[in-house]
Amino acid sequence: MPGRLLSLNHYRRTLIALAVLLTLLALSFLAQTARANFPPPGYQEVRYFYSDASKTQQVGWWFFDCQQELHTWGYQTGYIDQRRDPCE
């Protein structure tokens, strides 16, 4: 019986370690994704979001200015026009 308890505890520790590892990997991926969404230093970017592929109805915008401040309105969709310009 003690061998069985030891085996069960080892199994639980392994599952917890795996869950922690997967959580850290997911957080690392999200951090990289978040960083990738902003323009590089010295640039500003504006994105316009539309309701569908015809891009006739704007439903939101996203603007990251030269002071590295983010401004948003509405909501984001997969239908985007974007522009990136150097800061002056």
Contacts in CASP RR format, 6 or more apart in sequence:
PFRMAT RR
TARGET T0000
AUTHOR 0000-0000-0000
METHOD contacts of the structure
MODEL  1
MPGRLLSLNHYRRTLIALAVLLTLLALSFLAQTARANFPPPGYQEVRYFY
SDASKTQQVGWWFFDCQQELHTWGYQTGYIDQRRDPCE
38 45 0 8 1.000
38 64 0 8 1.000
39 45 0 8 1.000
39 64 0 8 1.000
39 84 0 8 1.000
41 68 0 8 1.000
42 66 0 8 1.000
42 86 0 8 1.000
42 87 0 8 1.000
43 66 0 8 1.000
43 84 0 8 1.000
43 85 0 8 1.000
43 86 0 8 1.000
43 87 0 8 1.000
44 63 0 8 1.000
44 64 0 8 1.000
44 65 0 8 1.000
44 66 0 8 1.000
44 84 0 8 1.000
44 85 0 8 1.000
44 87 0 8 1.000
45 62 0 8 1.000
45 63 0 8 1.000
45 64 0 8 1.000
45 82 0 8 1.000
45 83 0 8 1.000
45 84 0 8 1.000
45 85 0 8 1.000
46 61 0 8 1.000
46 62 0 8 1.000
46 63 0 8 1.000
46 64 0 8 1.000
46 82 0 8 1.000
46 83 0 8 1.000
47 61 0 8 1.000
47 62 0 8 1.000
47 63 0 8 1.000
47 76 0 8 1.000
47 80 0 8 1.000
47 81 0 8 1.000
47 82 0 8 1.000
48 58 0 8 1.000
48 60 0 8 1.000
48 61 0 8 1.000
48 80 0 8 1.000
48 81 0 8 1.000
48 82 0 8 1.000
49 58 0 8 1.000
49 59 0 8 1.000
49 60 0 8 1.000
49 61 0 8 1.000
49 62 0 8 1.000
49 74 0 8 1.000
49 75 0 8 1.000
49 76 0 8 1.000
49 77 0 8 1.000
49 78 0 8 1.000
49 79 0 8 1.000
49 80 0 8 1.000
50 56 0 8 1.000
50 57 0 8 1.000
50 58 0 8 1.000
50 59 0 8 1.000
50 77 0 8 1.000
50 79 0 8 1.000
50 80 0 8 1.000
50 81 0 8 1.000
51 57 0 8 1.000
51 58 0 8 1.000
51 59 0 8 1.000
51 77 0 8 1.000
51 79 0 8 1.000
52 79 0 8 1.000
53 79 0 8 1.000
55 79 0 8 1.000
55 81 0 8 1.000
59 74 0 8 1.000
59 75 0 8 1.000
59 77 0 8 1.000
60 72 0 8 1.000
60 73 0 8 1.000
60 74 0 8 1.000
60 75 0 8 1.000
60 76 0 8 1.000
61 72 0 8 1.000
61 73 0 8 1.000
61 74 0 8 1.000
62 70 0 8 1.000
62 71 0 8 1.000
62 72 0 8 1.000
62 76 0 8 1.000
63 70 0 8 1.000
63 71 0 8 1.000
63 72 0 8 1.000
64 70 0 8 1.000
64 71 0 8 1.000
65 71 0 8 1.000
66 87 0 8 1.000
66 88 0 8 1.000
END
